[in-house]
Amino acid sequence: MNDLYYDPWHVEIDLDPYPTYRRLRDEAPLYYNEPHDFWGLSRYDDVESALKDPKRFSSAKGDLLEVVKADPVMPPGVFINEDPPLHTIHRALVSRAFLPKRMRALEDKIRAFCIACLDPLVGGENFDFVLDLGAELPMRTIGMLVGIPDADQPAVRAQAHRVLRNKPGEPLPVKKDHYFDGDMFADYVAWRKKNPSDDLITELLDVEFDDESGTTRHLSSEEILIFLAVIAGAGVETTGRLFGWMGKVLAEHPDQRQELVDDRSLVPGAIEELLRYEAPGPHVARYVTEDVEIHGQTVPAGSAMLLMLASGNRDERHFDDPDRFDIHRKSVSHLTFGRGAHFCLGSPLARIEGRVALEEVLNRFPKWDIDIDAARRSRTSTVRGWDSMPAMVS
């Protein structure tokens, strides 16, 4: 009997999924889970090909496995759950938030926030990579970008946190008739209409575009609310998980950490390797629109397909010695931000947050040890990481 088993909700597998990923790549590169009725791809080339093929592997029914299977009603504007050409139109509008000019302007604000978080901790014996930094910075950054007031950010963060939490071992509950909620921003958007500023909301209120019917128009209030919900939620949980892995992995590789202390030009490469080595978002899902033959088997139309990004990132067919953390790795080309039309729009922002935060941590705490017994895992199948990563500094 073949004992190979994988599902993304399995608590014990999630603690260290990499041996299971290796077996999947070697023994069942196209895997079918009968109890939960989904297919999975684990090799780098297969995952990358599927990500680049929105015609056969569609995002229109969601990008989480539970959502694809529930097939909920999607309001217009959830661009991460759209296919071209509609996705192309909406993504172009939201991409205004991530132009290089905006990113450069944000970097100084991100650094100032990191400094404000970390300076009070100097002289102490410990700090927490997640609680003291990772839990706050991503939401603050999105708030700066979009124009969400500081007072509203905790509620937005709590909502992003809540919708991605599943009970251990169980799929995330998804309501078929009410999946995406942008109502939390309604009062603020209404206020911005009367009080324009230089933030993204004001820009979205003013922009004219040609929709899928060729009509030139402004965005509806509902579309703007959905855009904001997507932007606010997308980067908060995933980027936040990067900080816990940063603390843990660099504590386990003190020689490489010292290289970063000595040469800050290595920091961007270290962030890329962290994203490959411990992907905060380990997988995405797609809906199979037509019968597809993969590795000699037919995946029937209507199936749910899990694309295991974190497994592809450890595929020895693509990376040399992939289970080794190496900040000097050449051409990392990880799958963590996806590929193709749905390549993560916020990736420049996540990279800036990771780089600036690591630089500021190293400025104050060049050495630390992790109290792994006190660290707390985040129990969610959608993002993988830590709710707390306490460090003892020296």
TORLO-679422 format. One record per residue (C-alpha): x, y, z. Coordinates in pm, 1 decimal, padded with zeros to 6 digits. Layout:
N
+----------+----------+----------+
!        X !        Y !        Z !
+----------+----------+----------+
!        X !        Y !        Z !
...
+----------+----------+----------+
END
This chain:
394
+----------+----------+----------+
!        X !        Y !        Z !
+----------+----------+----------+
!  00000.0 !  00000.0 !  00000.0 !
!  00132.1 !  00343.1 ! -00094.7 !
!  00144.9 !  00553.1 !  00221.7 !
!  00214.3 !  00879.3 !  00039.8 !
! -00039.4 !  01135.2 !  00158.1 !
! -00062.4 !  01512.5 !  00144.1 !
! -00318.5 !  01778.1 !  00216.8 !
! -00249.8 !  02141.5 !  00308.6 !
! -00454.4 !  02120.8 !  00630.7 !
! -00257.7 !  01832.0 !  00787.4 !
! -00100.6 !  01981.9 !  01101.2 !
!  00189.1 !  01735.6 !  01132.4 !
!  00285.7 !  01755.5 !  00764.2 !
!  00273.3 !  02136.0 !  00780.4 !
!  00533.2 !  02143.3 !  01057.7 !
!  00790.7 !  02018.7 !  00804.6 !
!  00633.4 !  01956.7 !  00464.0 !
!  00959.6 !  01924.8 !  00271.9 !
!  01010.7 !  01545.0 !  00303.1 !
!  00653.5 !  01496.3 !  00181.8 !
!  00707.3 !  01743.6 ! -00102.4 !
!  01018.4 !  01548.9 ! -00208.1 !
!  00821.7 !  01223.6 ! -00218.7 !
!  00545.7 !  01389.4 ! -00419.1 !
!  00795.2 !  01520.8 ! -00673.8 !
!  00962.9 !  01179.7 ! -00704.5 !
!  00669.4 !  00940.7 ! -00673.0 !
!  00355.6 !  01134.3 ! -00770.9 !
!  00436.7 !  01457.4 ! -00956.2 !
!  00067.0 !  01467.9 ! -01039.1 !
! -00101.8 !  01378.9 ! -00710.9 !
! -00469.2 !  01312.8 ! -00645.3 !
! -00615.9 !  01343.5 ! -00296.0 !
! -00933.4 !  01136.2 ! -00292.7 !
! -01073.9 !  01231.4 !  00051.2 !
! -01067.7 !  01603.3 ! -00033.8 !
! -01103.2 !  01563.7 ! -00411.9 !
! -00820.9 !  01780.9 ! -00541.8 !
! -00516.9 !  01737.0 ! -00763.9 !
! -00170.4 !  01872.3 ! -00693.2 !
!  00147.1 !  01962.5 ! -00881.2 !
!  00477.6 !  01972.5 ! -00694.1 !
!  00761.1 !  02001.6 ! -00948.5 !
!  00896.4 !  02344.8 ! -01038.6 !
!  00840.6 !  02316.1 ! -01415.4 !
!  00485.5 !  02182.2 ! -01377.0 !
!  00386.6 !  02452.6 ! -01127.0 !
!  00539.6 !  02726.9 ! -01340.6 !
!  00365.9 !  02602.0 ! -01656.4 !
!  00026.4 !  02592.9 ! -01485.9 !
!  00072.6 !  02942.4 ! -01344.4 !
!  00139.3 !  03070.3 ! -01696.3 !
! -00168.5 !  02898.7 ! -01843.7 !
! -00478.9 !  03089.5 ! -01723.2 !
! -00688.0 !  02944.8 ! -02004.9 !
! -00672.1 !  02589.2 ! -01868.0 !
! -00586.6 !  02671.9 ! -01505.5 !
! -00825.4 !  02951.6 ! -01422.1 !
! -00830.9 !  03192.2 ! -01127.0 !
! -01193.3 !  03293.0 ! -01188.7 !
! -01324.4 !  03067.4 ! -00911.1 !
! -01061.6 !  03172.1 ! -00656.8 !
! -00698.5 !  03104.6 ! -00573.7 !
! -00746.7 !  02919.7 ! -00242.8 !
! -00830.6 !  02550.3 ! -00259.3 !
! -01134.4 !  02586.2 ! -00034.6 !
! -01265.5 !  02875.6 ! -00242.7 !
! -01222.0 !  02695.5 ! -00575.1 !
! -01412.1 !  02396.4 ! -00439.1 !
! -01689.0 !  02609.6 ! -00286.2 !
! -01729.2 !  02810.5 ! -00609.9 !
! -01862.0 !  03121.8 ! -00432.1 !
! -02017.6 !  03421.9 ! -00601.3 !
! -01733.3 !  03661.9 ! -00684.9 !
! -01814.4 !  04032.8 ! -00695.5 !
! -01660.0 !  04227.8 ! -00984.2 !
! -01320.0 !  04371.6 ! -00904.9 !
! -01158.8 !  04081.0 ! -00718.1 !
! -00882.4 !  04092.6 ! -00975.6 !
! -00679.8 !  03815.2 ! -00812.1 !
! -00978.0 !  03591.8 ! -00893.3 !
! -01024.1 !  03698.8 ! -01254.2 !
! -00880.6 !  03584.8 ! -01584.9 !
! -00780.3 !  03800.6 ! -01882.8 !
! -00916.0 !  04018.7 ! -02035.6 !
! -01111.1 !  04142.4 ! -01729.0 !
! -00814.1 !  04074.7 ! -01502.0 !
! -00589.2 !  04278.2 ! -01731.7 !
! -00817.2 !  04582.7 ! -01707.6 !
! -00855.0 !  04573.1 ! -01329.6 !
! -00490.4 !  04485.4 ! -01261.0 !
! -00375.9 !  04784.5 ! -01466.5 !
! -00583.8 !  05014.6 ! -01247.0 !
! -00458.0 !  04871.4 ! -00919.0 !
! -00097.7 !  04858.3 ! -01043.7 !
! -00092.4 !  05237.3 ! -01005.6 !
! -00034.6 !  05171.1 ! -00636.0 !
!  00293.1 !  04993.6 ! -00704.2 !
!  00468.6 !  05222.8 ! -00948.7 !
!  00844.0 !  05262.9 ! -00876.7 !
!  00794.1 !  05628.9 ! -00783.3 !
!  00543.5 !  05533.2 ! -00513.0 !
!  00769.6 !  05255.2 ! -00388.9 !
!  01066.2 !  05490.0 ! -00354.1 !
!  00852.9 !  05739.0 ! -00164.3 !
!  00736.5 !  05465.3 !  00072.1 !
!  01081.3 !  05333.1 !  00158.3 !
!  01171.8 !  05622.8 !  00387.9 !
!  00837.3 !  05589.3 !  00568.7 !
!  00886.0 !  05213.5 !  00608.5 !
!  01233.5 !  05268.7 !  00750.1 !
!  01106.2 !  05534.6 !  00991.9 !
!  00839.9 !  05293.8 !  01116.6 !
!  01096.0 !  05012.3 !  01164.5 !
!  01318.9 !  05249.9 !  01358.5 !
!  01027.1 !  05356.2 !  01578.2 !
!  00946.3 !  04989.4 !  01649.6 !
!  01301.6 !  04877.2 !  01718.5 !
!  01470.0 !  05172.3 !  01895.8 !
!  01272.8 !  05128.0 !  02221.5 !
!  01389.6 !  04764.2 !  02234.9 !
!  01761.7 !  04847.1 !  02224.0 !
!  01928.3 !  04763.4 !  02554.7 !
!  01678.6 !  04491.6 !  02632.3 !
!  01751.5 !  04119.8 !  02626.2 !
!  01487.1 !  04011.9 !  02377.4 !
!  01242.0 !  04111.5 !  02108.7 !
!  00991.5 !  03930.3 !  01889.0 !
!  01033.9 !  03930.3 !  01511.7 !
!  00659.5 !  03893.1 !  01461.3 !
!  00492.1 !  04067.3 !  01754.4 !
!  00728.7 !  04365.1 !  01760.4 !
!  00767.6 !  04410.3 !  01385.5 !
!  00607.6 !  04163.2 !  01145.0 !
!  00254.8 !  04195.1 !  01282.0 !
!  00253.2 !  04572.5 !  01240.9 !
!  00472.1 !  04670.7 !  00946.7 !
!  00278.5 !  04518.2 !  00653.4 !
! -00051.4 !  04674.7 !  00756.0 !
!  00114.6 !  05009.5 !  00826.1 !
!  00276.7 !  04996.8 !  00484.5 !
! -00049.3 !  04917.1 !  00305.7 !
! -00209.0 !  05197.4 !  00505.5 !
!  00055.7 !  05442.5 !  00385.8 !
!  00010.0 !  05325.7 !  00028.6 !
! -00367.8 !  05330.3 !  00008.3 !
! -00446.4 !  05603.2 !  00258.0 !
! -00612.0 !  05395.7 !  00531.5 !
! -00611.1 !  05598.8 !  00855.7 !
! -00398.6 !  05460.0 !  01140.8 !
! -00710.3 !  05425.4 !  01356.7 !
! -00874.0 !  05190.1 !  01102.8 !
! -00572.7 !  04969.1 !  01041.2 !
! -00616.8 !  04731.1 !  01339.2 !
! -00966.6 !  04641.1 !  01218.1 !
! -00839.4 !  04576.9 !  00864.7 !
! -00552.4 !  04364.7 !  00994.8 !
! -00789.1 !  04166.0 !  01217.0 !
! -01017.6 !  04100.6 !  00919.8 !
! -00726.9 !  03981.7 !  00700.9 !
! -00611.3 !  03762.5 !  00988.0 !
! -00957.3 !  03619.8 !  01055.4 !
! -01057.3 !  03521.2 !  00702.0 !
! -00745.9 !  03305.7 !  00655.6 !
! -00764.0 !  03111.0 !  00983.2 !
! -00886.1 !  02754.0 !  00973.0 !
! -00937.4 !  02507.8 !  01256.1 !
! -00635.8 !  02271.8 !  01281.0 !
! -00671.1 !  01990.6 !  01031.1 !
! -00985.3 !  02131.4 !  00869.2 !
! -01040.4 !  02327.9 !  00547.9 !
! -01116.9 !  02697.1 !  00570.3 !
! -01495.3 !  02754.5 !  00585.7 !
! -01609.3 !  02949.2 !  00279.5 !
! -01954.5 !  03103.1 !  00236.3 !
! -02074.9 !  03042.8 ! -00116.3 !
! -02285.6 !  03360.0 ! -00129.9 !
! -02058.0 !  03607.0 !  00051.2 !
! -01687.2 !  03554.6 !  00003.9 !
! -01536.4 !  03903.0 ! -00034.0 !
! -01636.2 !  04196.3 !  00185.0 !
! -01524.0 !  04551.3 !  00115.3 !
! -01786.7 !  04718.2 !  00333.4 !
! -01534.4 !  04809.1 !  00604.0 !
! -01402.6 !  05086.1 !  00378.0 !
! -01740.0 !  05231.5 !  00277.7 !
! -01742.9 !  05524.7 !  00519.9 !
! -01383.9 !  05611.9 !  00440.4 !
! -01433.6 !  05609.9 !  00062.8 !
! -01742.8 !  05828.2 !  00103.5 !
! -01537.5 !  06068.8 !  00315.5 !
! -01253.2 !  06070.3 !  00060.0 !
! -01497.4 !  06171.4 ! -00215.5 !
! -01551.2 !  06494.5 ! -00022.4 !
! -01191.7 !  06525.0 !  00099.6 !
! -00953.5 !  06427.4 ! -00183.8 !
! -00587.0 !  06372.0 ! -00105.7 !
! -00280.4 !  06233.4 ! -00283.6 !
! -00348.2 !  05871.1 ! -00188.0 !
! -00454.7 !  05574.2 ! -00399.6 !
! -00822.6 !  05597.8 ! -00305.1 !
! -00845.4 !  05949.3 ! -00443.8 !
! -00670.3 !  05836.5 ! -00760.7 !
! -00910.4 !  05544.1 ! -00804.6 !
! -01205.8 !  05775.8 ! -00753.4 !
! -01080.3 !  06005.6 ! -01029.3 !
! -00950.5 !  05759.3 ! -01287.5 !
! -01130.8 !  05699.1 ! -01615.7 !
! -01082.3 !  05369.0 ! -01799.0 !
! -01226.7 !  05156.2 ! -02077.5 !
! -01408.1 !  04854.9 ! -01933.4 !
! -01453.8 !  04512.9 ! -02094.7 !
! -01747.1 !  04640.6 ! -02303.5 !
! -01539.4 !  04930.1 ! -02439.3 !
! -01727.3 !  05187.9 ! -02231.3 !
! -01520.7 !  05474.3 ! -02088.1 !
! -01624.1 !  05525.8 ! -01726.5 !
! -01522.2 !  05574.1 ! -01364.7 !
! -01498.8 !  05291.1 ! -01112.9 !
! -01813.6 !  05222.1 ! -00913.5 !
! -01802.0 !  05253.1 ! -00534.9 !
! -01841.7 !  04875.3 ! -00507.5 !
! -01542.2 !  04815.9 ! -00735.6 !
! -01327.5 !  05053.6 ! -00530.6 !
! -01433.2 !  04886.3 ! -00205.3 !
! -01340.6 !  04545.2 ! -00345.7 !
! -01006.0 !  04674.0 ! -00474.9 !
! -00926.6 !  04807.7 ! -00128.3 !
! -01025.2 !  04482.1 !  00041.2 !
! -00801.2 !  04286.6 ! -00196.8 !
! -00502.4 !  04518.8 ! -00153.0 !
! -00541.7 !  04545.9 !  00223.6 !
! -00575.4 !  04173.0 !  00273.8 !
! -00334.4 !  04034.3 !  00017.5 !
! -00003.5 !  04142.8 !  00166.2 !
! -00078.6 !  04159.9 !  00537.0 !
! -00068.6 !  03790.4 !  00628.3 !
!  00189.7 !  03674.4 !  00374.2 !
!  00446.3 !  03950.2 !  00426.1 !
!  00397.2 !  03929.3 !  00801.0 !
!  00503.9 !  03564.3 !  00794.9 !
!  00834.1 !  03656.4 !  00629.0 !
!  00957.2 !  03819.6 !  00950.1 !
!  00922.2 !  03508.6 !  01163.9 !
!  01119.1 !  03303.7 !  00911.7 !
!  01378.5 !  03582.2 !  00895.3 !
!  01444.6 !  03552.1 !  01267.0 !
!  01448.5 !  03172.1 !  01273.3 !
!  01646.9 !  03094.7 !  00958.6 !
!  01918.4 !  03356.6 !  01017.3 !
!  01957.9 !  03240.5 !  01379.5 !
!  02018.2 !  02891.0 !  01240.8 !
!  02282.4 !  03026.6 !  00998.7 !
!  02492.1 !  03265.4 !  01210.6 !
!  02786.0 !  03267.0 !  00967.6 !
!  02565.6 !  03394.9 !  00685.2 !
!  02401.7 !  03640.9 !  00922.4 !
!  02745.3 !  03779.7 !  01007.0 !
!  02814.1 !  03824.3 !  00635.3 !
!  02501.5 !  04040.2 !  00618.4 !
!  02621.5 !  04244.4 !  00914.5 !
!  02953.4 !  04300.7 !  00738.2 !
!  02814.8 !  04363.5 !  00388.0 !
!  02466.0 !  04509.9 !  00348.3 !
!  02478.1 !  04468.4 ! -00029.2 !
!  02401.3 !  04100.6 !  00038.6 !
!  02066.7 !  04178.0 !  00205.4 !
!  01846.9 !  04182.3 ! -00109.8 !
!  01980.2 !  03840.6 ! -00210.7 !
!  01919.2 !  03711.8 !  00141.2 !
!  01555.1 !  03821.2 !  00122.1 !
!  01512.7 !  03637.2 ! -00209.7 !
!  01665.3 !  03323.2 ! -00061.3 !
!  01440.0 !  03349.9 !  00244.0 !
!  01137.6 !  03375.4 !  00015.3 !
!  01252.1 !  03062.5 ! -00169.4 !
!  01359.0 !  02863.0 !  00135.2 !
!  01047.4 !  02923.3 !  00347.4 !
!  00769.0 !  03056.3 !  00125.3 !
!  00511.5 !  03242.4 !  00339.8 !
!  00242.0 !  03147.4 !  00086.4 !
!  00318.6 !  02780.7 !  00014.6 !
!  00057.1 !  02715.4 ! -00252.1 !
! -00219.0 !  02857.8 ! -00471.1 !
! -00514.1 !  02685.2 ! -00634.4 !
! -00666.0 !  02694.5 ! -00980.1 !
! -00984.1 !  02567.3 ! -01148.0 !
! -00924.3 !  02327.5 ! -01437.3 !
! -01137.9 !  02445.7 ! -01730.3 !
! -01085.9 !  02151.2 ! -01967.0 !
! -00946.0 !  01798.4 ! -01958.0 !
! -00568.6 !  01823.6 ! -01920.8 !
! -00315.7 !  01542.2 ! -01957.9 !
! -00019.7 !  01564.8 ! -01718.4 !
!  00237.3 !  01290.7 ! -01659.7 !
!  00024.2 !  01043.1 ! -01850.3 !
! -00291.1 !  01104.8 ! -01648.3 !
! -00601.3 !  01303.1 ! -01736.3 !
! -00716.3 !  01572.8 ! -01496.2 !
! -01086.0 !  01621.3 ! -01575.2 !
! -01243.7 !  01959.7 ! -01640.6 !
! -01400.2 !  02102.3 ! -01326.1 !
! -01121.3 !  01978.5 ! -01098.6 !
! -00945.4 !  02181.9 ! -00832.3 !
! -00567.7 !  02195.6 ! -00879.0 !
! -00324.3 !  02284.6 ! -00598.5 !
!  00001.6 !  02438.3 ! -00720.4 !
!  00267.2 !  02375.9 ! -00454.8 !
!  00493.5 !  02679.6 ! -00480.4 !
!  00699.3 !  02583.4 ! -00176.5 !
!  00766.2 !  02238.2 ! -00320.4 !
!  00875.3 !  02385.9 ! -00653.5 !
!  01111.7 !  02613.1 ! -00459.9 !
!  01286.9 !  02301.3 ! -00323.5 !
!  01291.4 !  02104.1 ! -00649.3 !
!  01639.6 !  01961.7 ! -00710.4 !
!  01553.6 !  01946.2 ! -01080.5 !
!  01573.4 !  02325.7 ! -01081.8 !
!  01794.3 !  02426.1 ! -00787.1 !
!  02131.9 !  02291.7 ! -00679.6 !
!  02119.9 !  02155.5 ! -00324.2 !
!  01776.4 !  02314.6 ! -00268.4 !
!  01746.4 !  02222.7 !  00099.8 !
!  02050.9 !  02437.8 !  00180.1 !
!  01994.2 !  02801.9 !  00274.8 !
!  02245.5 !  03010.7 !  00081.6 !
!  02236.3 !  03390.3 !  00060.2 !
!  02489.7 !  03368.9 ! -00226.6 !
!  02262.1 !  03153.4 ! -00443.2 !
!  02271.9 !  03277.3 ! -00801.6 !
!  01949.6 !  03346.8 ! -00991.7 !
!  01709.2 !  03238.7 ! -00721.0 !
!  01401.3 !  03251.2 ! -00953.5 !
!  01165.7 !  03123.1 ! -00684.8 !
!  00793.6 !  03071.7 ! -00735.8 !
!  00681.1 !  03246.2 ! -00417.8 !
!  00533.7 !  03545.7 ! -00600.7 !
!  00384.6 !  03329.2 ! -00875.0 !
!  00426.6 !  03363.2 ! -01251.0 !
!  00239.3 !  03497.4 ! -01549.8 !
! -00065.8 !  03722.6 ! -01541.0 !
! -00113.6 !  03678.3 ! -01167.3 !
!  00246.7 !  03745.9 ! -01065.1 !
!  00217.4 !  03915.6 ! -00726.5 !
!  00147.8 !  04283.4 ! -00783.2 !
!  00278.6 !  04370.3 ! -00436.9 !
!  00611.7 !  04189.6 ! -00472.0 !
!  00816.0 !  04515.6 ! -00491.7 !
!  00655.5 !  04628.4 ! -00167.3 !
!  00718.8 !  04296.8 !  00008.9 !
!  01083.0 !  04307.9 ! -00098.8 !
!  01127.1 !  04662.6 !  00031.5 !
!  00965.3 !  04572.8 !  00364.3 !
!  01185.6 !  04265.7 !  00405.6 !
!  01506.4 !  04443.4 !  00306.6 !
!  01452.4 !  04755.2 !  00517.3 !
!  01337.7 !  04557.8 !  00821.6 !
!  01637.5 !  04324.4 !  00805.1 !
!  01878.3 !  04616.5 !  00767.3 !
!  01731.8 !  04791.1 !  01070.1 !
!  01732.0 !  04472.1 !  01279.5 !
!  02097.9 !  04411.8 !  01194.7 !
!  02179.7 !  04774.7 !  01282.3 !
!  02066.6 !  04708.0 !  01639.2 !
!  02087.2 !  04333.4 !  01693.3 !
!  02372.8 !  04177.6 !  01492.9 !
!  02339.9 !  03852.3 !  01689.4 !
!  02043.8 !  03668.6 !  01831.9 !
!  01922.7 !  03326.4 !  01932.9 !
!  01565.7 !  03206.9 !  01890.5 !
!  01359.4 !  03073.8 !  02181.2 !
!  01193.5 !  02811.2 !  01965.1 !
!  01005.9 !  02656.3 !  02259.1 !
!  00824.8 !  02985.8 !  02313.3 !
!  00759.9 !  03050.7 !  01942.1 !
!  00399.6 !  03007.4 !  01823.5 !
!  00300.6 !  02871.1 !  01484.7 !
!  00015.0 !  03034.0 !  01295.4 !
! -00250.6 !  02774.0 !  01234.4 !
! -00358.2 !  02841.6 !  00880.8 !
! -00336.5 !  02638.6 !  00563.6 !
! -00313.7 !  02944.9 !  00341.9 !
!  00000.9 !  03106.0 !  00477.8 !
!  00275.3 !  02922.8 !  00662.1 !
!  00470.6 !  03076.7 !  00944.2 !
!  00464.6 !  03209.6 !  01295.4 !
!  00246.8 !  03424.3 !  01517.5 !
!  00544.1 !  03477.0 !  01746.7 !
!  00920.8 !  03436.1 !  01704.0 !
!  01098.3 !  03553.0 !  02021.9 !
!  01468.6 !  03631.1 !  01998.8 !
!  01727.9 !  03665.5 !  02271.8 !
!  01978.6 !  03932.9 !  02170.7 !
!  02342.8 !  03975.9 !  02263.1 !
+----------+----------+----------+
END
